[in-house]
Amino acid sequence: MKYNEELEKRFGAKLAYIRKSKKLSQIKLAELVDMNFNYIGQIERGEANVTIKTIKKLADALEVDVIKLFDFSF
């Protein structure tokens, strides 16, 4: 697996972990960031390469620092 693919999968797994810990559905998170819930699913599965702007929106919606989304020790 390429490094970028591994990073995308880890990022997506962490996003899903935090979202679930906040008891948010993909649909609710998508509403909070004004995105399609299918895109949230793609991110969580590591299928989407997200921009820094999108990462910031997700972090804000989840009420966490951006760096928390990159802390893969969970």
N, C-alpha and C positions, 0 to 999 in steps of 0.2 A: 504494500500500500504506500502511495506517495505521501510525503510529509503534509502537503496541503489537505489531502483527503482525510488523513488522521486528525489534523487540527479541526477541520470542519465537523467531523464526527464527535470529537471531544467537546467542542463548543456547543454543538446541538444537544448532547447528553446533559451538559451542565445547565443549559437553558431549560430543558425539560424538567430537570431535578428542581431547580429554583421555582419554576412555574408551579409545579405540583406541590411544593412545600408551602406555597402561598395560596393553595387551593383554587387556582385559576384554571379554567379550561383553555384550550387553544383558541376557541372562539372568543372568549372574553379578552384574552391577551391581544388577539388580533384587533378587536374593537378598540382597545386602549391605545394601540399604536397605529391605528388606521391602515391595516393591512388585511389581506385575505387570509383566512385561517388555514387554507391549504399551504400558503407560503410558510406559515409558522411550522407546520408539520414537516415541510421540506427542510427547513433550517434544523429542526430537532433531529431529523434523520441523517443530517450531514450531507444533504443533496443540494444545498444552496450556498453560494459564496456571498456572504452578506457584506455590506459596506459599513464603514465606521459610523456613518449617520444612523443606519438601522440598528447597529449594536447599541448606540447611545439611547435611541428611542426605547429599545427593549429593556435596557438597564433602568431607565427612568420609570417605565411602566411597572417594573418589578420592584422598584424602590431599593435598588442595590447599586453600588459603585460598579462602573464598567469592569474594573479589574476582577471583581468577584466572578464574572462570567468566564474568566480565563484561569480561575483557580481550579484545576482539574483534580485536586486531591479531596475527593468526597466519597 
